[in-house]
């Protein structure tokens, strides 16, 4: 009897990569009948199907206006699909939640707890998006903003004036399965000291409690983290096809119990270390330019995966309150920015049944960037900017205003804070009141491909 793939399918087995090895061995041993069945049962992968009923999750959000109704409904719709993922055991959504893709994709403001599984798409390409603050003492905030402006870098790509790269960190990158490539290392070096675009910012404000000038930076791991994300998604998809083809591709996972899972977890920690360094070089260089020793500095990520035993907490835009998630925590303090016209909140908090140890990461959005731009098409960009930034020193690094990052593009900050209090999502212990900020702006206007297109015209 010559065993083929058709033979296995007729016996009721699901096709997969394992067929090749199974067919070769079965034919070599001339297996048939019950002996063949026993052999195939041992060799076939264990298929894990999605939950028939979604795992319940905590809804720390409610619509405050008609404009928010559809947004909240969409958040629940996507979570209802996502929570059928077979690894998932718990979840929550925060008051700043908003959907980011098709139903089943984790929303911004979502927390998903999975057992023995790391889901790369649940932390997204912007791994370890985070915030850091440094207090400069009682100094003119304009001086700090000017010094920071001369230090930082926004927009696409990296920078030519490179910062020194630690040898130890380079060795860690080269030793990791997921990160060991020249492309990965080049991104790590050239993107150091950069903040990217979108909602990333450099914010200067005054502490309500101390009167000291404080700088807050917001960015992730840039191209270095995005590289890891792509590698992780490839491996996760391989596992999905072999063990859970019924799971959505966006929710593919890497089992932590595998060698790949251990390597990916280690890679995430290396990216976290790089991101901490990225914040630090910007803050410390600004201090050195001003000849000032900082009086306080701390940071926290809000887009990462956090581990507790065999449970993995995927926080897509959610701030970890519990110190067990933040190994370098300072007095349990966390940062939650809202928008450029509002204070950055300094909060503390404890784990509860409904918050799972997390708080919001900001104000979130009710509509997309493009929709916000369309809604304001009847006004000039300059008029909108003047109206929304009055009294503030707001700068766009590219020199081009991006109205999709102005305050009205975001949810009502007061409502978010009210719901934080209502659902027990952290206690505000200080507010950094706004003076000004720097963002990338619409840097693509001067992107090389656009310049070439204009020249051709």
C-alpha positions, -999 to 999 in steps of 0.1 A, spaced: 0 0 0 15 34 -11 4 61 14 -2 96 -1 -16 128 11 -50 118 -3 -48 87 19 -44 108 50 -72 132 40 -96 103 34 -87 90 69 -99 124 83 -66 142 89 -61 179 82 -34 187 57 -3 205 70 35 205 69 35 174 90 21 153 61 54 150 44 72 135 73 43 113 82 39 99 46 77 92 44 78 74 77 46 55 72 57 42 38 92 33 50 76 12 78 49 -2 55 22 8 80 -15 1 75 -47 -4 93 -47 3 131 -9 7 132 -11 35 107 -39 53 126 -19 51 159 12 64 142 -7 93 126 -25 102 158 8 106 176 24 127 148 -4 151 139 -4 185 156 -29 193 183 -55 216 166 -68 243 189 -101 258 178 -113 293 189 -138 296 218 -174 291 206 -184 318 231 -163 349 237 -146 352 271 -161 379 292 -142 412 295 -144 443 316 -160 474 300 -144 504 317 -160 528 292 -193 543 282 -204 568 256 -206 603 269 -221 618 238 -238 609 205 -204 612 188 -190 584 210 -219 559 206 -206 543 174 -170 543 186 -179 525 218 -201 500 199 -172 493 175 -149 487 204 -172 461 219 -177 445 185 -140 440 179 -135 428 215 -164 403 211 -146 386 182 -111 389 197 -121 373 230 -129 340 211 -91 336 205 -83 302 221 -54 315 243 -74 343 259 -86 341 295 -94 377 304 -96 413 291 -106 449 296 -111 481 277 -103 516 289 -121 549 286 -98 560 258 -105 529 237 -110 531 199 -109 504 172 -79 501 149 -89 477 122 -112 449 113 -134 431 139 -112 409 161 -82 432 161 -73 445 195 -84 481 200 -63 510 213 -72 510 250 -75 473 251 -60 448 276 -60 411 267 -47 383 289 -35 351 272 -22 319 287 13 307 275 10 329 244 25 361 230 4 377 203 26 401 183 -3 419 167 -16 427 201 14 449 208 16 461 172 47 474 153 51 503 178 65 480 205 70 497 239 54 530 230 60 548 262 65 581 281 93 595 302 94 626 323 123 647 336 120 676 361 144 705 354 136 724 386 123 760 385 135 771 351 120 791 322 100 764 302 109 782 269 146 775 276 139 738 281 117 736 250 144 754 229 171 731 241 149 700 236 140 712 201 177 714 192 182 678 206 153 657 193 144 644 159 109 638 144 98 624 111 106 594 89 138 574 90 168 579 113 194 606 119 230 612 106 243 626 139 244 593 158 245 589 195 270 564 210 256 529 210 263 507 241 285 477 233 265 455 257 232 463 240 247 455 206 259 421 219 224 413 232 209 422 198 234 400 180 228 371 204 190 370 199 174 348 172 148 374 162 171 405 163 204 392 149 207 408 115 226 438 102 193 454 92 180 452 128 213 466 142 214 495 117 178 505 126 188 503 163 217 527 158 203 551 133 169 555 150 184 562 184 174 597 195 144 599 172 107 601 180 89 593 147 56 608 138 19 604 145 9 612 180 44 611 194 55 643 211 79 662 233 59 682 258 70 709 283 48 718 313 48 730 349 41 707 378 10 718 396 24 705 429 60 718 428 61 745 401 90 728 385 94 727 347 90 691 333 97 675 300 77 645 288 86 625 257 63 600 239 76 575 214 82 538 209 109 516 195 108 530 160 122 509 131 140 486 155 108 475 172 89 474 139 116 449 126 110 426 155 72 428 150 75 416 114 97 387 124 74 378 153 43 379 130 60 354 106 67 329 133 33 334 149 16 328 116 35 296 112 22 283 146 -13 295 137 -14 275 104 -1 244 121 -21 245 154 -50 269 151 -60 277 115 -94 288 127 -79 317 146 -78 351 128 -43 359 113 -42 391 133 -45 371 165 -18 345 157 5 337 186 39 323 196 36 298 225 59 309 253 66 273 262 85 269 229 121 279 222 108 305 198 85 319 226 115 323 250 136 340 223 107 363 214 101 373 250 139 380 254 137 401 222 109 422 237 130 429 267 159 441 245 135 464 226 123 477 260 159 484 270 165 502 237 134 523 241 144 534 276 178 544 262 161 563 234 141 584 259 172 588 281 195 602 255 170 629 246 164 639 282 200 637 293 213 656 263 188 684 270 199 685 306 235 688 295 228 716 271 212 735 299 238 726 325 211 712 348 210 680 369 174 666 368 155 665 401 133 636 391 129 612 362 107 581 356 90 564 327 64 538 318 54 520 286 18 517 276 21 495 245 37 463 255 33 427 268 36 421 305 42 386 321 29 371 353 37 334 356 22 318 325 -1 347 318 7 374 293 -10 408 295 -11 425 261 -17 462 267 -24 480 234 -25 516 246 -30 509 283 -9 521 312 3 495 338 -6 506 373 7 476 392 44 476 401 46 439 392 44 450 355 71 477 358 104 464 371 120 498 372 91 516 388 97 548 408 73 552 437 45 536 417 41 568 396 28 566 360 23 592 332 -10 596 312 -9 623 286 -42 637 272 -36 663 245 -13 692 239 -38 716 255 -44 694 286 -21 684 315 -1 652 316 -15 633 345 8 617 371 -11 588 386 -8 559 411 -31 529 414 -37 493 424 -50 462 406 -88 457 408 -110 430 393 -121 453 365 -89 472 357 -66 441 357 -38 464 369 -41 490 341 -53 525 334 -59 545 301 -29 557 282 -44 590 270 -75 605 256 -80 583 225 -101 592 194 -137 589 184 -130 593 147 -100 587 124 -74 612 115 -86 615 79 -122 620 90 -112 648 114 -94 665 85 -125 661 63 -147 675 91 -125 707 91 -122 711 53 -142 744 54 -114 762 75 -78 769 67 -51 749 85 -37 781 99 -70 793 114 -76 759 131 -41 759 145 -44 795 158 -77 786 175 -67 754 191 -32 763 203 -38 798 216 -15 806 245 7 776 239 42 773 223 33 745 198 59 735 172 59 710 143 94 697 136 87 694 99 74 730 97 40 717 84 9 717 107 -9 684 112 -44 693 124 -51 656 131 -29 660 162 -46 691 175 -68 689 207 -102 685 190 -90 654 171 -91 636 205 -118 626 230 -129 650 256 -102 649 282 -125 657 311 -148 628 303 -118 604 302 -107 616 336 -142 613 350 -144 577 338 -110 569 353 -124 580 386 -157 561 381 -141 528 371 -111 530 396 -84 534 370 -57 552 390 -56 583 413 -42 616 400 -14 628 423 -1 657 402 -7 674 369 19 687 345 2 719 331 9 726 295 34 752 282 42 739 248 52 709 227 69 696 196 54 671 172 64 658 138 37 675 118 30 666 82 66 657 73 55 637 43 49 669 24 86 672 20 93 635 17 117 627 -12 90 609 -33 67 639 -30 95 663 -40 103 642 -70 66 642 -80 63 680 -76 95 685 -97 81 663 -125 49 683 -126 
